[in-house]
């Protein structure tokens, strides 16, 4: 639920063009800082793997280079959204389980 709230705050910020939008008593910066702190704590607890390890896993399983990444929390847990460029140049979008590095989906 918290990630939906953050998404809505970011959407409002982009549409309105503000760098802070007070909503429910917090600003966009505070919501992003909270999400960042949650991700750092999850990494410290071992609930997620570091990006460098996820990158190595994915690049070793698939022939290509990770060219973009985003860590997000979903109702299924933490996930990395990755963009991978294989030798043919056609970028693939991957969703990877942040806890174990398993590829959930690719398109």
N, C-alpha and C positions, 0 to 999 in steps of 0.2 A: 504494500500500500504506500509505503514511504517513497518508493521510486516513481510511482504515478504522480505523487505530489510534486516531486522534484521536476519531473517532466513538464507538468502543467506550469510550474513557476518559470521554467526556462522558455516555454512556448510563449507565455505572456510577455516575458522580458524581450524576446525577439520581436514579437508583433508590435509592442508598444515602444520599443527602442529605449528602454530604461535599463540601468545597470543594477538597480535595486527596486524590487517590487514588494512592499510589505504585504504579506498575506498570512493570516492566522498568526500574526505577531512575529514572523521571521522574514528575513530577506533571502534573495536568491543566493547571495554569498554564504549565508549561514546554512542554508539547505545543502549547498554543494560541499561545504566544509564538513558537515555532519556525515554525508555520504562518503567522503574521502576518509574520514576518521574510522567509519565502520569498515571500510575496505582494508585499511591498515591494520585494524584490530583482527579482522578475519585472517589476514596473512600471518600475523604474529601467533595466533592460536593454531595455525596449520589447517584452517578451514578452506583455504585456497592456495594454489601454487603461485609462485612469482611468475610474472610475465615472461622473463627470460627462459624459464623452464618450459612453460607452455609453448613458446616460440620454437624451442629446440624439438619438442615432441612433434609438433605439427609439421615443421619443415622436414623432419626425418621420415614421417609417414607419407607425406605428399611431396612431390617434386615441385618446389617453388619457394618463393621468398615472401615472408609476411611483410606487407607494406602499410598496414593500418591495424589499429587495435582499440578496443574499448572494453572496459570491465563494467559489468552492470549486475545488479541484484534483481532476480525475478522470483516469482512464487515457487520456482523449482530450485532456488539457490543461486549462487554466484555463477555468472557465465562470462566468457570472453567472446566478443564479436570480433572476428579477424577478417582481414582482406588479404588474400594470398594471390601472388602473381606467379603462375607457372611459366615454363619456358615459352609456351605459345603466346604469352602476353595477355590472355583473357583472364581477368581478375575473378576469383572465386570468393564468395562470402561464406564464412564458416561460423558456426556457433559451437563453442567448446566448453565442456564442463570445467569450471575453474578449480574444482577440488581434485580431479584425477587426470585431466588432460584429454579425456575421451571426446571425440568429435560427435556432437549431437546432430548437426545437420550441415549440409553444404549445398550451395547453389551457384 
